[in-house]
Amino acid sequence: MKLKLARTTLKAKPKSVELSKIEEELEKKSIFYFDKENSHKELKEMIEYFEEKGYSVYMREVRYGLDDNEYIYEVHIIR
């Protein structure tokens, strides 16, 4: 499964990442930011994937502007 990481600028395109790559990076960091282009269903599947592996996962929307479409997803994945 591929997910889109949060954009670094407003006009940039989001970069895609595989779940296996996220799992490898868990040794270095536990907070990930995902783009609003990801569907809620995809993010729920990612949460279930990591919970089945014994991780605790917390997800929330982070608003960075006044418009309803200006948000990203912040995901904490910890053991």
C-alpha positions in Angstrom: 0.0 0.0 0.0 1.3 3.5 -0.9 0.5 6.6 1.1 1.3 10.2 0.2 3.5 12.2 2.6 2.6 15.8 3.4 3.8 18.4 0.9 6.7 20.6 2.0 5.3 23.6 0.1 1.8 24.5 -1.1 2.6 24.0 -4.8 4.6 20.8 -4.4 3.3 17.4 -5.3 3.1 14.9 -2.4 5.7 12.1 -2.4 4.5 8.5 -2.1 5.8 6.0 0.4 5.2 2.3 1.0 4.2 0.9 4.4 7.4 -1.1 4.5 9.4 2.1 4.3 7.4 3.7 7.1 8.0 0.6 9.2 11.8 0.8 8.6 11.8 4.5 9.7 10.1 3.7 13.0 13.5 3.0 14.4 14.4 6.6 13.9 11.2 8.5 14.4 7.6 7.9 15.4 5.7 10.9 14.0 4.7 11.0 10.3 2.7 13.6 8.3 0.5 12.6 5.5 -1.2 14.6 2.8 -4.9 15.4 2.6 -5.0 13.5 -0.8 -4.9 10.2 1.2 -8.4 8.7 1.7 -9.7 8.2 5.2 -10.0 4.5 4.3 -6.4 4.2 3.3 -5.3 5.8 6.6 -7.6 3.5 8.6 -6.0 0.5 6.8 -2.5 1.8 7.7 -3.6 2.1 11.4 -5.0 -1.4 11.4 -1.8 -2.7 9.8 0.4 -1.3 12.5 -2.0 -2.2 15.4 -1.9 -5.8 14.2 1.9 -5.7 14.5 1.6 -4.5 18.2 2.0 -0.7 17.7 -0.2 2.0 19.2 -1.3 4.5 16.6 -2.8 7.9 17.1 -4.0 10.0 14.1 -5.4 13.6 14.0 -6.0 16.3 11.5 -3.7 19.4 11.7 -5.1 22.6 10.2 -2.5 25.0 8.9 -4.8 27.7 7.4 -8.3 29.1 7.6 -9.7 27.2 4.6 -11.4 23.9 5.3 -9.1 22.2 2.7 -5.9 23.3 4.4 -5.0 20.3 6.6 -2.6 17.4 6.9 -2.8 14.2 8.9 -0.4 13.7 11.8 0.2 10.1 12.8 2.0 8.9 15.9 3.2 5.2 15.8 4.8 3.9 19.0 5.5 0.4 20.4 
